[in-house]
Every structure is written in structure tokens, then in C-alpha cells.
Amino acid sequence: MVVISYYWGQKFYPIPYKIKRAIGYFFITGMLLLAGKILDFETNSILFWIKNSALLFIFIALFIKLEKVQLTPLLQKIKLMK
């Protein structure tokens, strides 16, 4: 249904979506979810929290790298807020 809606929408209201990038994010997310399932620890163990934090950090780092987010202006704004 999503694919049909996309093509129908492009027919009447063409928007230049970055389809390859969106598919890439789905793939990256799927791979990180798979890694999380493979590295299965008890819910209350410290390894569980370390694993999930590491996977989240990896996703954020990949997002920053792929989107070319400039951290310097963001950090300067945070310093000005203090």
C-alpha cells in the first residue's frame, strides 16, 4: 500500500524524495536490530544496557556522518544557552 501511495502521489504531486537514502536507513536499522537480537543478554544485566547504548550510539554516529550534520554550530548554541 505504501508503494502504491508513493507512485500515485508522484503522479499528481511529484516530490523529489531520496528513496535510496530512506532504504539505506531501513537497512542500517534492520542490521542493528539483528545485531541486538544476536547479542542477547538478560534484561537486568549491565551488558544489556551497554549493548543497547552502543547500538544507539552507532546509529546516531552513522546518521551524523550520512547527513553531514555539522556539530560545531550546535555545540556553540549549547554553550550560549548556559
C-alpha positions as CSV (number, residue, x, y, z in Angstrom):
1,M,0.0,0.0,0.0
2,V,2.9,2.3,0.7
3,V,4.4,1.7,-2.7
4,I,1.0,2.3,-4.4
5,S,0.6,5.6,-2.5
6,Y,4.1,6.7,-3.3
7,Y,3.6,6.2,-7.1
8,W,0.2,7.6,-7.1
9,G,1.4,10.7,-5.2
10,Q,4.3,11.2,-7.5
11,K,1.9,11.2,-10.4
12,F,-0.1,14.1,-9.1
13,Y,2.3,15.9,-6.6
14,P,5.8,15.0,-7.6
15,I,8.2,15.4,-4.6
16,P,11.9,14.5,-5.1
17,Y,12.2,12.0,-2.2
18,K,15.6,10.4,-1.6
19,I,14.4,6.9,-1.9
20,K,17.9,5.3,-1.8
21,R,18.7,7.1,1.4
22,A,15.5,6.0,3.0
23,I,16.1,2.4,2.0
24,G,19.6,2.7,3.4
25,Y,18.3,3.8,6.8
26,F,15.8,0.9,6.9
27,F,18.7,-1.5,6.0
28,I,21.0,0.0,8.7
29,T,18.2,-0.1,11.3
30,G,17.5,-3.7,10.4
31,M,21.1,-4.7,10.7
32,L,21.4,-3.0,14.1
33,L,18.2,-4.8,15.3
34,L,19.6,-8.1,14.1
35,A,22.8,-7.4,15.9
36,G,20.8,-6.6,19.0
37,K,18.9,-9.9,18.7
38,I,22.1,-11.9,18.2
39,L,23.9,-10.3,21.2
40,D,21.1,-11.2,23.6
41,F,21.7,-10.6,27.3
42,E,19.5,-10.7,30.3
43,T,17.3,-7.6,30.6
44,N,18.6,-6.6,34.0
45,S,22.3,-7.2,33.3
46,I,24.8,-4.3,32.7
47,L,25.8,-5.9,29.4
48,F,22.2,-5.5,28.1
49,W,22.4,-1.7,28.8
50,I,25.9,-1.4,27.3
51,K,24.9,-3.3,24.2
52,N,21.8,-1.1,23.6
53,S,23.7,2.1,24.3
54,A,26.4,1.1,21.9
55,L,23.9,0.2,19.1
56,L,22.1,3.6,19.6
57,F,25.5,5.4,19.5
58,I,26.4,3.6,16.3
59,F,23.1,4.6,14.7
60,I,23.5,8.3,15.8
61,A,27.1,8.3,14.5
62,L,26.0,6.9,11.2
63,F,23.2,9.4,10.9
64,I,25.6,12.3,11.6
65,K,28.0,11.0,9.0
66,L,25.5,10.3,6.3
67,E,23.6,13.5,6.8
68,K,26.8,15.5,7.2
69,V,25.5,17.2,10.3
70,Q,27.8,20.0,11.4
71,L,28.2,19.7,15.2
72,T,30.2,22.9,15.7
73,P,27.2,25.3,15.4
74,L,25.1,23.0,17.6
75,L,27.8,22.9,20.3
76,Q,28.1,26.7,20.1
77,K,24.4,27.2,20.7
78,I,24.5,24.9,23.7
79,K,27.4,26.9,25.2
80,L,25.4,30.1,24.6
81,M,22.4,28.7,26.4
82,K,24.4,28.2,29.7
